[in-house]
Amino acid sequence: MKKNEELSNRFDKAKEKTMMMMKKKKMKNMSRLGGNGLSLNAFANAKSKNNPYNPSLIKKQREFYKNAKNVNKFKKLLKQQHLQSDHCSTQSLIENENEPKEDKDMSEGRRKKKISAFSLEELYKKQHVEKEKERMEREAFVRAKKEEREKAEARRKAMREKMLKKTRTGQPVMKYRIEHLLESIQGSNKISADKKS
């Protein structure tokens, strides 16, 4: 009797625990989903309303704002360039006005300009020579590859002609086929010997 009561008590306790766990899970899900859910009327009304979410419209708006941002950046850059060019022109005007007073300073500036022009010319020549050298190397590399490809193609063509040769009775000439098999076996033997050593 006692055993039956103990078993029934254990069973009841286990049942209560599972019920509590289920209630907790239900409450957790309800709080996660935002409450008790919608009534039937609220659900029907929500479905019938126009939904403002439209992915294509959102994408167009995003693109519009992005383009506007780029246009503003471009305008700012143009203004900066315009200001810089105005600044440079005003500096050259000021230098031209001061020219008679400071002949010594200007002559030194001219020398610097000549030296810088000369160094720029040397730099240009060096870069030109380097580019020419790179171009020649590239052409040599391409030429070598082309020749190699042509040789391989000629080899394949000769091999194909040999392999397709027939006797008077229409049978394939076995001499070339056996030679080809022998060459391939010897090549594979060389490769395996190289790997071992």
N, C-alpha and C positions, 0 to 999 in steps of 0.2 A: 504494500500500500504506500509506504513512505517513498519507495522508489518511484512509483507512478506519479505521486504528488511532486516529487523533486523534478522529474522529467517534464511534467506539465508546467511547472514554474519556470524551468529553464527555457522551455519552448515559448512561453508567454513573454519572458524577458527578451528573447531573441527577436520575437515578432515585434515587440515594442521598439527595439533598437532599429530594426529595418524600417518601421513606420517613421521614426524620428529622422532617420537618414533621408528617406524619401521626401519628407516635409522640408528638410533643410535644402535639399537639391532643388525642390520646386520653388522655394522662396528665393534661392540664389539665382535661378533662371529668370524668375519674374523681375527681380531687381536689375538683372543684367539687361533684360529686354525693355525695361522702363515701366514697370507697373503691371496692372492686371490685364493689359491689352485693350483693344478697341471694342466698342460695342458694334453690333451689326450695322446700325445707322451711321455711326462715325466712320466705319470701314467703307461703306458704300459712298458716302460723301467725299471721303479722301480720294477714292479712286476716280470719281467723276470730275474733280477739280482739275484745272489745267496745271500741270506740273511745270515749274519754272526751270527745272533741270534739263538742259539741252546741250549735250557735249559739243556738237558742231558750233553752236553759238558761242560757247565758252572758248573754243579753240580760235574762232575768228576774233573775239575780243582780245585774247592773249596776243595774237599775231598783230593786231592793230596797235596795241600798246608797245609791243616790241619795236615795230616799225617807227612809231613816234619817238621812241627813245633813241633809235639810231639816227633819225633825222635831226634831233636836237644836238646830239654829239657832233654830227657833221657840221651843223651851223656854228657851233662853238669853235671847232677847228678852223673853219673859214675865217671867223672873226679874229682868232689868234694870228693866223697867217697874215691877214690884212694889217693888223696892228704891227706885227713884226716888220713887214715890208715898209710901212710908213715910218717906223722907227729907224730902219736902215737908211731910208732916203733922207730923213732929217739929219742923221749923222753925217752923211756924205755932203750935204749942203753946208753944215757947220764946218767941216774940214776944208771945203773949198773957200769959205770966207776967211779962214785962218791961214791959208796958204802963203800969202806974201809975208806975214809976220814971222813964220817959223820955217824958213827954207831948209835949215839944217835938219830939223826933226823929220820933215817930209822926205828929204833925200835918203835918210836912213830907212824910213818906211818903204820907200820905193825899192831900195836894195833888198830889203826883206821880202818884198813881193816878188822881185826877180828871182831871188834864191828859192822861194817857195814854189814859184812857177817852174823853175828848173827841176826841183826835186819832184814835183808832180809829174813832170814829163818823164823823168827817169822811172818813177813808180809805174806810170802807165806802160812804158816800154817793157819793164820787168814783168808786169802782169800779162801783157800781150805775148811775150816770149813763153811764159809758163803755160798760158792757155794753148798756144800753138804746140808746145811740147806734149801736153796732155792729149790734144787732138790727134797728134801723130801716133802716140802710144795706143790710143783707142783704135785708130785705123789699123795699126799693125796687128793688134789682138783680133780684131774682126776679120782681117784678111787671113790670119793663121787658122782661125776657126773655120772659115769658109773653105780653105784648102783641105783641111782635115775632113770636113764633111763630104767634099767632092771625092776624096780618095776612098772614104768608106763606102760611098755610093757606087763608085766604080768597082770596088771589090765585090760588093753584093751583086752587082749586075753580072760580073764575070761568073760568080758562083752560081747564080740563077741559070745562066746559059748552060753551064756545065751540068747542072742537076737536071735540066729539062732535055738534055740530049737523048736521042733514041737510036736504037739499032735499026737495021733495014727491016726487021720484022715488027718494029713498033715497041720493042721492050726497052726499058730504061737502061742506060749504060751504067753498070754498077761500079766501074772503076772510080769515078768521081765521087760517088756516094760513100764508098768505103774510105776514100782518102779524107773526106769531110768528117766522117765518124772518128777516124784515127786522130785527126788534128784536134777535135773537140775533147777526146779522151786524154791526149797528151797535155792539153791546156789545163784540164781539171786536175791532172796529176801534179803539174807544176804549182798550181795554186794551193793544193793540199800540202805539198812538200814545203812551200814557203810558210804556211801557217804553223806547221810543226816546228820549224827551226826558228 
